[in-house]
Amino acid sequence: MPFNVSTGVYTAAAGATNAATGQVIQSAAWNSVHTDFQTALTTLGTLVIPGNSGGVWTSYSLVVSALGTGTLTTVGGTTARFYQLGKATFLQAQASITTATGTIGIIFSLPTVVSAGGRLALFGREDGVSNKMLVGFTGTVGTGSVAIVNYDNSNCAVSGAVIRIGGTYESA
């Protein structure tokens, strides 16, 4: 097959190049070219369109910790998944906090490391207590995690909070 699905390199089918004006294209060459284009476009479509290939989202083990000096005594209901398209990482994560004391926010682990100078845009909502908008940033917690606080920089990690966040960032 002239289209290599692993490398993305296309090599023209025999007899498919150097056609001259008025020349008849052989049906075997014509069919081969169109089969190769179909394979190439189908492969690209399943790689670039999220959800098109079924199961492109990958679950990962979410690690949750307190931001600041406080503690999270009980955390449950953690789910997290991501999808990568080149260096772009799309993320959805959730955790329920049963008991929290003295925190200034929450830290979620990321499935991949944020690139040096990379941008991270994660937003969400706290659905258990305040129903406030959430923002995520990496500035103080390193490139493998995201710090999450309410939109007004107040603490989102309180007892009964359900933290839901999603967005995109550039992986290293």
N, CA, C and O of each residue as an XYZ file, in Angstrom:
688
protein
N       0.853     -1.171      0.000
C       0.000      0.000      0.000
C       0.900      1.236      0.000
O       1.772      1.351      0.862
N       0.715      2.154     -0.935
C       1.547      3.349     -1.016
C       1.359      4.341      0.127
O       2.244      5.168      0.346
N       0.245      4.300      0.872
C       0.089      5.194      2.016
C       0.459      4.433      3.270
O      -0.157      3.415      3.585
N       1.471      4.922      3.998
C       1.929      4.279      5.218
C       1.208      4.924      6.398
O       1.451      6.090      6.707
N       0.314      4.168      7.065
C      -0.488      4.728      8.159
C       0.349      5.041      9.396
O      -0.066      5.845     10.231
N       1.512      4.424      9.525
C       2.366      4.693     10.679
C       3.137      6.001     10.544
O       3.283      6.749     11.510
N       3.632      6.271      9.326
C       4.463      7.462      9.135
C       3.707      8.610      8.485
O       4.140      9.759      8.570
N       2.576      8.314      7.833
C       1.822      9.343      7.134
C       2.406      9.693      5.778
O       2.004     10.681      5.163
N       3.354      8.888      5.308
C       4.011      9.166      4.030
C       3.253      8.470      2.906
O       2.897      7.296      3.009
N       3.015      9.217      1.831
C       2.335      8.673      0.657
C       3.327      8.518     -0.491
O       4.063      9.448     -0.823
N       3.335      7.350     -1.079
C       4.127      7.086     -2.270
C       3.144      6.778     -3.386
O       2.295      5.898     -3.241
N       3.250      7.486     -4.482
C       2.289      7.322     -5.579
C       2.288      5.886     -6.103
O       3.330      5.234     -6.174
N       1.101      5.413     -6.467
C       0.963      4.072     -7.034
C       1.651      4.003     -8.390
O       1.734      5.001     -9.105
N       2.141      2.824     -8.738
C       2.800      2.642    -10.033
C       1.832      3.016    -11.157
O       0.669      2.614    -11.143
N       2.312      3.776    -12.112
C       1.485      4.189    -13.242
C       0.604      5.385    -12.947
O      -0.191      5.783    -13.798
N       0.725      5.975    -11.754
C      -0.147      7.088    -11.381
C       0.503      8.444    -11.619
O      -0.143      9.474    -11.424
N       1.761      8.468    -12.035
C       2.453      9.736    -12.276
C       2.912      9.817    -13.731
O       2.876      8.833    -14.470
N       3.335     10.988    -14.109
C       3.879     11.236    -15.447
C       2.872     10.984    -16.564
O       3.246     10.527    -17.644
N       1.616     11.274    -16.316
C       0.604     11.123    -17.377
C       0.780     12.244    -18.396
O       1.112     13.375    -18.042
N       0.557     11.918    -19.643
C       0.681     12.892    -20.719
C      -0.708     13.268    -21.215
O      -1.663     12.511    -21.037
N      -0.820     14.431    -21.832
C      -2.079     14.898    -22.382
C      -2.637     13.865    -23.352
O      -1.932     13.392    -24.243
N      -3.889     13.526    -23.175
C      -4.557     12.574    -24.056
C      -4.321     11.120    -23.698
O      -4.910     10.232    -24.314
N      -3.478     10.859    -22.721
C      -3.181      9.483    -22.324
C      -4.338      8.916    -21.516
O      -4.956      9.633    -20.729
N      -4.631      7.649    -21.701
C      -5.675      6.967    -20.947
C      -5.051      6.392    -19.682
O      -4.036      5.697    -19.734
N      -5.674      6.695    -18.540
C      -5.186      6.149    -17.263
C      -5.741      4.740    -17.105
O      -6.941      4.507    -17.257
N      -4.869      3.830    -16.807
C      -5.279      2.432    -16.629
C      -6.182      2.318    -15.402
O      -5.933      2.961    -14.382
N      -7.215      1.511    -15.502
C      -8.181      1.392    -14.409
C      -7.540      0.872    -13.131
O      -7.940      1.280    -12.041
N      -6.554     -0.019    -13.234
C      -5.893     -0.555    -12.043
C      -5.157      0.555    -11.299
O      -5.213      0.618    -10.070
N      -4.455      1.444    -12.042
C      -3.750      2.566    -11.420
C      -4.751      3.535    -10.798
O      -4.550      3.999     -9.676
N      -5.832      3.843    -11.525
C      -6.888      4.733    -11.042
C      -7.482      4.198     -9.733
O      -7.612      4.933     -8.754
N      -7.839      2.918     -9.729
C      -8.423      2.298     -8.531
C      -7.440      2.299     -7.371
O      -7.831      2.530     -6.227
N      -6.169      2.043     -7.656
C      -5.153      2.016     -6.609
C      -4.991      3.388     -5.969
O      -4.901      3.501     -4.747
N      -4.954      4.438     -6.798
C      -4.823      5.801     -6.287
C      -6.001      6.143     -5.376
O      -5.799      6.685     -4.289
N      -7.205      5.840     -5.793
C      -8.379      6.176     -4.987
C      -8.474      5.343     -3.714
O      -8.937      5.840     -2.688
N      -8.049      4.103     -3.764
C      -8.006      3.277     -2.552
C      -7.020      3.876     -1.554
O      -7.300      3.951     -0.357
N      -5.855      4.304     -2.064
C      -4.856      4.908     -1.187
C      -5.350      6.216     -0.569
O      -5.141      6.461      0.619
N      -6.001      7.052     -1.371
C      -6.560      8.300     -0.833
C      -7.623      8.017      0.223
O      -7.691      8.711      1.238
N      -8.452      7.002     -0.012
C      -9.479      6.636      0.961
C      -8.832      6.209      2.272
O      -9.261      6.632      3.345
N      -7.796      5.367      2.189
C      -7.097      4.915      3.391
C      -6.465      6.096      4.132
O      -6.553      6.192      5.356
N      -5.830      6.991      3.376
C      -5.166      8.141      3.990
C      -6.166      9.049      4.691
O      -5.948      9.443      5.837
N      -7.246      9.381      4.025
C      -8.236     10.287      4.610
C      -8.952      9.659      5.799
O      -9.234     10.345      6.781
N      -9.246      8.379      5.726
C      -9.879      7.691      6.852
C      -8.954      7.677      8.059
O      -9.392      7.929      9.182
N      -7.678      7.384      7.835
C      -6.704      7.376      8.920
C      -6.573      8.756      9.550
O      -6.583      8.882     10.774
N      -6.452      9.787      8.727
C      -6.345     11.144      9.257
C      -7.600     11.545     10.021
O      -7.514     12.196     11.063
N      -8.753     11.162      9.511
C     -10.010     11.495     10.177
C     -10.115     10.896     11.559
O     -10.607     11.549     12.479
N      -9.658      9.652     11.726
C      -9.734      9.019     13.039
C      -8.695      9.576     13.998
O      -8.852      9.461     15.213
N      -7.631     10.180     13.469
C      -6.613     10.770     14.338
C      -6.963     12.171     14.795
O      -6.644     12.548     15.922
N      -7.616     12.955     13.939
C      -7.838     14.353     14.249
C      -9.212     14.713     14.756
O      -9.376     15.788     15.333
N     -10.184     13.888     14.574
C     -11.531     14.226     15.010
C     -11.819     13.475     16.310
O     -12.055     12.267     16.273
N     -11.805     14.162     17.467
C     -12.041     13.487     18.742
C     -13.361     12.722     18.727
O     -14.395     13.242     18.308
N     -13.304     11.497     19.186
C     -14.501     10.668     19.253
C     -14.783      9.917     17.974
O     -15.652      9.045     17.963
N     -14.083     10.220     16.893
C     -14.371      9.582     15.613
C     -13.927      8.126     15.574
O     -14.555      7.317     14.892
N     -12.862      7.771     16.287
C     -12.371      6.408     16.234
C     -12.867      5.574     17.408
O     -12.498      4.405     17.521
N     -13.691      6.137     18.282
C     -14.198      5.395     19.432
C     -13.072      5.086     20.408
O     -12.113      4.398     20.058
N     -13.184      5.585     21.608
C     -12.193      5.266     22.625
C     -10.906      6.061     22.527
O      -9.895      5.633     23.083
N     -10.895      7.205     21.843
C      -9.679      8.001     21.766
C      -9.377      8.694     23.091
O      -8.233      9.072     23.342
N     -10.381      8.864     23.936
C     -10.148      9.413     25.269
C      -9.551      8.308     26.124
O      -9.994      7.161     26.064
N      -8.545      8.654     26.918
C      -7.861      7.686     27.767
C      -8.033      8.090     29.224
O      -7.780      9.238     29.589
N      -8.459      7.154     30.051
C      -8.577      7.425     31.488
C      -7.194      7.420     32.122
O      -6.290      6.728     31.652
N      -7.033      8.190     33.185
C      -5.792      8.141     33.954
C      -6.128      8.269     35.437
O      -7.203      8.748     35.799
N      -5.200      7.838     36.290
C      -5.410      7.886     37.742
C      -5.168      9.298     38.245
O      -4.038      9.785     38.249
N      -6.226      9.938     38.660
C      -6.158     11.310     39.149
C      -5.644     11.318     40.584
O      -6.197     10.640     41.450
N      -4.587     12.083     40.830
C      -4.061     12.274     42.182
C      -4.512     13.658     42.641
O      -4.287     14.656     41.957
N      -5.147     13.701     43.801
C      -5.717     14.937     44.331
C      -5.031     15.284     45.649
O      -4.864     14.423     46.513
N      -4.634     16.545     45.801
C      -4.011     16.976     47.054
C      -4.421     18.416     47.357
O      -4.985     19.116     46.515
N      -4.120     18.835     48.587
C      -4.487     20.180     49.027
C      -3.468     21.188     48.526
O      -2.272     20.902     48.477
N      -3.944     22.360     48.156
C      -3.079     23.479     47.807
C      -2.916     24.316     49.063
O      -3.903     24.786     49.629
N      -1.700     24.502     49.497
C      -1.455     25.228     50.744
C      -1.152     24.258     51.870
O      -0.731     23.126     51.631
N      -1.364     24.702     53.088
C      -0.985     23.904     54.256
C      -2.102     23.027     54.785
O      -1.884     22.287     55.745
N      -3.273     23.076     54.208
C      -4.412     22.317     54.708
C      -4.353     20.844     54.336
O      -3.369     20.356     53.781
N      -5.433     20.157     54.658
C      -5.514     18.726     54.359
C      -6.864     18.383     53.734
O      -7.886     19.016     54.000
N      -6.820     17.372     52.910
C      -8.033     16.758     52.379
C      -8.121     15.394     53.040
O      -7.354     14.490     52.708
N      -9.047     15.240     53.968
C      -9.141     13.985     54.711
C      -9.768     12.890     53.857
O      -9.297     11.753     53.859
N     -10.805     13.221     53.145
C     -11.489     12.231     52.327
C     -11.798     12.804     50.956
O     -12.461     13.835     50.837
N     -11.310     12.124     49.914
C     -11.591     12.506     48.534
C     -12.126     11.271     47.831
O     -11.550     10.188     47.939
N     -13.228     11.433     47.111
C     -13.804     10.298     46.389
C     -14.325     10.745     45.045
O     -14.181     11.906     44.661
N     -14.931      9.817     44.336
C     -15.552     10.137     43.050
C     -14.601     10.724     42.043
O     -14.990     11.575     41.242
N     -13.338     10.279     42.069
C     -12.378     10.835     41.127
C     -12.485     10.137     39.777
O     -12.456      8.909     39.694
N     -12.606     10.921     38.745
C     -12.562     10.419     37.379
C     -11.735     11.406     36.570
O     -11.788     12.613     36.802
N     -10.978     10.888     35.627
C     -10.171     11.763     34.788
C      -9.891     11.067     33.468
O      -9.662      9.859     33.415
N      -9.914     11.859     32.405
C      -9.584     11.327     31.088
C      -8.975     12.435     30.245
O      -9.162     13.622     30.511
N      -8.232     12.010     29.212
C      -7.597     12.988     28.337
C      -7.530     12.446     26.923
O      -7.673     11.248     26.675
N      -7.309     13.374     26.008
C      -7.169     13.067     24.595
C      -6.026     13.911     24.067
O      -5.961     15.108     24.346
N      -5.120     13.300     23.304
C      -4.011     14.059     22.754
C      -4.082     14.126     21.241
O      -4.357     13.132     20.569
N      -3.830     15.313     20.720
C      -3.730     15.555     19.289
C      -2.427     16.311     19.095
O      -2.363     17.526     19.283
N      -1.393     15.577     18.716
C      -0.057     16.173     18.669
C       0.354     16.535     20.082
O       0.331     15.687     20.974
N       0.730     17.789     20.293
C       1.105     18.238     21.640
C      -0.071     18.832     22.405
O       0.058     19.149     23.588
N      -1.207     18.984     21.751
C      -2.396     19.522     22.423
C      -3.042     18.416     23.257
O      -3.345     17.338     22.745
N      -3.246     18.691     24.528
C      -3.871     17.727     25.426
C      -5.202     18.294     25.906
O      -5.258     19.393     26.458
N      -6.259     17.541     25.692
C      -7.602     17.908     26.128
C      -7.890     17.086     27.375
O      -7.616     15.886     27.402
N      -8.436     17.713     28.400
C      -8.559     17.072     29.714
C      -9.929     17.303     30.314
O     -10.512     18.377     30.166
N     -10.444     16.278     30.999
C     -11.644     16.391     31.826
C     -11.359     15.638     33.125
O     -10.906     14.494     33.088
N     -11.618     16.265     34.267
C     -11.348     15.616     35.551
C     -12.373     16.056     36.590
O     -12.940     17.146     36.516
N     -12.593     15.167     37.565
C     -13.573     15.443     38.619
C     -13.150     14.762     39.912
O     -12.584     13.669     39.893
N     -13.428     15.415     41.036
C     -13.210     14.821     42.356
C     -14.231     15.387     43.328
O     -14.605     16.557     43.245
N     -14.674     14.550     44.246
C     -15.596     14.966     45.309
C     -14.818     15.007     46.620
O     -14.115     14.056     46.961
N     -14.946     16.102     47.345
C     -14.237     16.269     48.613
C     -15.242     16.112     49.749
O     -16.185     16.893     49.876
N     -15.025     15.094     50.567
C     -15.920     14.881     51.698
C     -15.517     15.767     52.861
O     -16.357     16.431     53.468
N     -14.204     15.774     53.174
C     -13.725     16.558     54.304
C     -12.446     17.296     53.934
O     -11.488     16.684     53.461
N     -12.426     18.612     54.148
C     -11.240     19.431     53.871
C     -11.096     20.471     54.977
O     -12.087     21.005     55.473
N      -9.838     20.754     55.359
C      -9.598     21.786     56.365
C      -8.379     22.623     55.985
O      -7.347     22.081     55.590
N      -8.499     23.919     56.102
C      -7.377     24.837     55.979
C      -6.701     24.940     54.624
O      -5.565     25.407     54.552
N      -7.339     24.535     53.575
C      -6.706     24.616     52.257
C      -6.971     25.976     51.622
O      -7.829     26.732     52.076
N      -6.220     26.274     50.566
C      -6.510     27.477     49.780
C      -6.950     27.102     48.365
O      -7.222     27.969     47.535
N      -7.014     25.822     48.112
C      -7.430     25.311     46.815
C      -7.125     23.827     46.733
O      -6.921     23.164     47.751
N      -7.096     23.318     45.527
C      -6.880     21.891     45.326
C      -5.887     21.703     44.180
O      -5.783     22.547     43.290
N      -5.166     20.595     44.213
C      -4.222     20.270     43.146
C      -4.656     18.959     42.497
O      -4.891     17.965     43.185
N      -4.762     18.963     41.167
C      -5.032     17.749     40.383
C      -3.763     17.404     39.609
O      -3.073     18.289     39.104
N      -3.464     16.111     39.522
C      -2.362     15.687     38.659
C      -2.800     15.767     37.202
O      -3.987     15.668     36.894
N      -1.835     15.945     36.314
C      -2.098     15.972     34.881
C      -1.592     14.681     34.246
O      -0.665     14.068     34.776
N      -2.171     14.251     33.129
C      -1.729     13.015     32.489
C      -0.400     13.150     31.764
O       0.296     12.156     31.557
N      -0.035     14.380     31.373
C       1.241     14.651     30.708
C       1.795     15.952     31.283
O       1.065     16.742     31.882
N       3.070     16.158     31.095
C       3.728     17.362     31.602
C       3.449     18.531     30.662
O       3.469     18.376     29.441
N       3.192     19.693     31.237
C       2.978     20.911     30.453
C       4.329     21.352     29.895
O       5.329     21.332     30.613
N       4.371     21.749     28.617
C       5.627     22.151     27.993
C       6.179     23.412     28.654
O       5.436     24.221     29.210
N       7.505     23.558     28.580
C       8.147     24.755     29.122
C       7.586     25.963     28.388
O       7.644     26.023     27.159
N       7.059     26.900     29.106
C       6.447     28.072     28.490
C       5.088     27.771     27.872
O       4.472     28.633     27.247
N       4.631     26.536     28.055
C       3.345     26.130     27.492
C       2.187     26.811     28.192
O       2.304     27.245     29.338
N       1.113     26.895     27.519
C      -0.068     27.550     28.061
C      -1.062     26.498     28.529
O      -1.225     25.452     27.902
N      -1.706     26.788     29.618
C      -2.697     25.898     30.182
C      -3.963     26.702     30.416
O      -3.935     27.754     31.055
N      -5.067     26.202     29.898
C      -6.349     26.882     30.088
C      -7.365     25.851     30.562
O      -8.009     25.178     29.758
N      -7.497     25.741     31.867
C      -8.466     24.819     32.440
C      -9.489     25.623     33.236
O      -9.148     26.501     34.028
N     -10.728     25.297     33.001
C     -11.826     25.987     33.678
C     -12.842     24.956     34.100
O     -12.885     23.858     33.545
N     -13.659     25.296     35.076
C     -14.665     24.350     35.519
C     -15.673     24.989     36.447
O     -15.897     26.199     36.442
N     -16.273     24.115     37.246
C     -17.332     24.563     38.148
C     -17.308     23.683     39.393
O     -17.091     22.474     39.318
N     -17.533     24.313     40.524
C     -17.699     23.568     41.774
C     -19.197     23.366     41.939
O     -19.952     24.337     42.002
N     -19.631     22.117     42.008
C     -21.063     21.810     41.999
C     -21.652     21.342     43.320
O     -22.846     21.045     43.369
N     -20.873     21.263     44.395
C     -21.426     20.741     45.635
C     -21.809     21.775     46.667
O     -22.723     21.546     47.458
N     -21.119     22.928     46.677
C     -21.324     23.913     47.733
C     -21.621     25.307     47.163
O     -22.710     25.845     47.364
N     -20.659     25.879     46.460
C     -20.774     27.287     46.041
C     -21.276     27.487     44.614
O     -21.789     28.556     44.283
N     -21.133     26.481     43.779
C     -21.473     26.568     42.357
C     -20.688     27.655     41.640
O     -21.171     28.226     40.662
N     -19.482     27.948     42.116
C     -18.651     28.981     41.507
C     -17.835     28.414     40.350
O     -17.565     27.214     40.281
N     -17.449     29.315     39.441
C     -16.548     28.966     38.356
C     -15.155     28.712     38.924
O     -14.735     29.370     39.877
N     -14.438     27.749     38.329
C     -13.090     27.403     38.762
C     -12.076     27.750     37.677
O     -12.400     27.732     36.490
N     -10.858     28.064     38.085
C      -9.755     28.282     37.156
C      -8.579     27.415     37.583
O      -8.360     27.175     38.770
N      -7.826     26.951     36.586
C      -6.654     26.120     36.858
C      -5.402     26.784     36.328
O      -5.429     27.420     35.275
N      -4.287     26.639     37.063
C      -3.018     27.234     36.649
C      -1.875     26.372     37.154
O      -2.042     25.631     38.123
N      -0.709     26.457     36.509
C       0.438     25.635     36.894
C       1.536     26.406     37.605
O       2.469     25.797     38.128
N       1.452     27.713     37.640
C       2.525     28.566     38.145
C       3.212     28.132     39.415
O       4.438     28.202     39.492
N       2.477     27.685     40.417
C       3.094     27.394     41.714
C       3.215     25.908     42.036
O       3.787     25.545     43.064
N       2.686     25.047     41.173
C       2.676     23.619     41.509
C       3.494     22.759     40.556
O       3.484     21.535     40.686
N       4.197     23.355     39.609
C       5.013     22.591     38.681
C       4.259     22.223     37.419
O       3.078     22.539     37.276
N       4.943     21.555     36.508
C       4.380     21.283     35.196
C       3.607     19.972     35.095
O       3.040     19.676     34.043
N       3.574     19.184     36.164
C       2.852     17.909     36.138
C       1.531     17.949     36.875
O       0.849     16.932     37.001
N       1.169     19.131     37.365
C      -0.059     19.285     38.139
C      -0.710     20.620     37.815
O      -0.103     21.497     37.200
N      -1.962     20.753     38.245
C      -2.676     22.010     38.063
C      -3.288     22.423     39.400
O      -3.938     21.617     40.066
N      -3.077     23.681     39.787
C      -3.702     24.233     40.987
C      -5.060     24.782     40.584
O      -5.196     25.402     39.529
N      -6.063     24.555     41.419
C      -7.429     24.975     41.097
C      -7.982     25.792     42.263
O      -7.910     25.387     43.423
N      -8.535     26.954     41.918
C      -9.191     27.821     42.898
C     -10.472     28.362     42.271
O     -10.693     28.216     41.069
N     -11.307     28.983     43.085
C     -12.492     29.653     42.547
C     -12.055     30.835     41.676
O     -10.927     31.315     41.791
N     -12.939     31.290     40.823
C     -12.635     32.392     39.906
C     -12.151     33.647     40.633
O     -11.400     34.438     40.064
N     -12.568     33.832     41.866
C     -12.195     35.023     42.631
C     -11.006     34.761     43.568
O     -10.763     35.523     44.504
N     -10.275     33.678     43.303
C      -9.111     33.239     44.086
C      -9.455     32.746     45.481
O      -8.562     32.583     46.313
N     -10.714     32.509     45.750
C     -11.086     31.942     47.049
C     -10.959     30.418     46.985
O     -10.810     29.832     45.913
N     -11.020     29.811     48.141
C     -10.827     28.365     48.285
C     -12.005     27.574     47.717
O     -13.156     27.807     48.085
N     -11.705     26.645     46.826
C     -12.752     25.761     46.284
C     -12.748     24.402     46.982
O     -13.707     23.640     46.860
N     -11.674     24.097     47.713
C     -11.526     22.789     48.345
C     -12.133     22.797     49.744
O     -11.417     22.855     50.743
N     -13.445     22.739     49.800
C     -14.158     22.743     51.077
C     -14.947     21.451     51.205
O     -15.217     20.779     50.210
N     -15.311     21.110     52.415
C     -16.087     19.890     52.647
C     -17.375     19.929     51.833
O     -18.118     20.910     51.875
N     -17.630     18.864     51.100
C     -18.824     18.759     50.275
C     -18.658     19.250     48.844
O     -19.591     19.149     48.049
N     -17.495     19.775     48.505
C     -17.273     20.310     47.155
C     -17.158     19.190     46.129
O     -16.603     18.126     46.406
N     -17.691     19.448     44.945
C     -17.513     18.568     43.793
C     -16.799     19.411     42.734
O     -17.377     20.336     42.164
N     -15.543     19.074     42.486
C     -14.694     19.849     41.584
C     -14.727     19.204     40.204
O     -14.362     18.039     40.044
N     -15.169     19.972     39.209
C     -15.187     19.500     37.816
C     -14.401     20.501     36.983
O     -14.667     21.702     37.031
N     -13.438     20.008     36.224
C     -12.599     20.920     35.444
C     -12.242     20.276     34.103
O     -12.175     19.052     33.991
N     -12.019     21.103     33.101
C     -11.642     20.620     31.786
C     -10.945     21.713     31.012
O     -10.957     22.877     31.413
N     -10.338     21.339     29.901
C      -9.681     22.332     29.060
C      -8.559     21.753     28.259
O      -8.502     20.547     28.020
N      -7.656     22.621     27.841
C      -6.587     22.258     26.921
C      -5.256     22.843     27.396
O      -5.207     23.925     27.981
N      -4.181     22.099     27.129
C      -2.848     22.632     27.362
C      -1.853     21.987     26.407
O      -2.139     20.960     25.792
N      -0.686     22.603     26.294
C       0.357     22.083     25.417
C       1.285     21.168     26.211
O       1.878     21.586     27.205
N       1.408     19.916     25.766
C       2.296     18.954     26.424
C       3.737     19.130     25.950
O       4.001     19.606     24.845
N       4.654     18.730     26.823
C       6.079     18.800     26.468
C       6.407     17.801     25.373
O       7.556     17.713     24.943
